[in-house]
């Protein structure tokens, strides 16, 4: 029976860090822009689409955070229900 290796145990913690991955992505983006500016310009629609997707997700996240975080009438009756 073959066993699957867990990649989280085999790779260093730094490589799994989101901060590290974002920094590497930014550095790769800068390198592409400096070394191959025409190719970087061709990737502009991809970047614009990503920004639009992020903007599209902001409003629902804020709405759900406020609406689900507000107390229900059942908690109003308890002392400190709003706290």
C-alpha positions in Angstrom: 0.0 0.0 0.0 1.4 3.3 -1.0 1.5 6.1 1.5 1.1 9.7 0.6 3.7 12.1 1.9 2.3 15.1 3.7 3.8 18.2 2.0 3.4 20.3 5.1 5.8 18.2 7.0 8.4 18.1 4.3 8.6 21.8 3.3 10.1 24.5 5.6 7.6 26.7 7.5 9.0 29.8 5.7 7.8 28.5 2.3 4.3 27.9 3.6 4.1 31.4 5.1 1.6 33.7 3.2 3.9 36.7 3.9 6.8 35.0 2.2 4.7 33.9 -0.8 3.4 37.4 -1.3 6.9 38.9 -1.1 8.2 36.4 -3.6 5.2 37.2 -5.9 5.9 40.9 -5.7 9.6 40.4 -6.4 8.8 38.1 -9.4 6.4 40.8 -10.7 9.1 43.5 -10.4 11.6 41.2 -12.2 9.2 40.6 -15.0 8.4 44.3 -15.3 12.1 45.2 -15.4 13.4 42.4 -17.6 10.5 41.9 -20.0 8.3 45.1 -20.0 6.3 44.0 -23.1 5.3 40.8 -21.5 4.4 42.7 -18.3 2.2 45.0 -20.3 0.4 42.0 -21.8 -0.4 40.7 -18.3 -2.2 44.0 -17.5 -5.7 42.5 -18.2 -5.0 39.7 -15.7 -4.0 42.2 -13.0 -7.0 44.4 -13.7 -9.4 41.4 -13.5 -7.8 40.4 -10.2 -8.3 43.9 -8.8 -12.0 43.9 -9.9 -12.5 40.5 -8.2 -11.1 41.8 -5.0 -13.3 44.9 -5.1 -16.3 42.8 -5.8 -15.7 40.7 -2.7 -15.1 43.6 -0.3 -18.8 44.8 0.0 -20.2 41.3 0.8 -17.5 40.6 3.4 -18.2 43.9 5.1 -22.0 43.4 5.0 -21.8 39.9 6.4 -19.3 41.0 9.1 -21.7 43.7 10.3 -24.9 41.8 9.9 -23.7 38.5 11.5 -21.9 40.4 14.2 -24.9 42.4 15.4 -26.8 41.0 18.3 -30.2 39.3 17.9 -33.2 40.4 19.9 -32.7 37.4 22.2 -29.4 38.8 23.3 -30.9 42.2 24.0 -32.8 40.9 27.0 -29.6 39.6 28.7 -27.6 42.1 30.8 -24.5 43.0 28.8 -26.1 41.6 25.6 -24.6 44.4 23.5 -21.2 44.2 25.2 
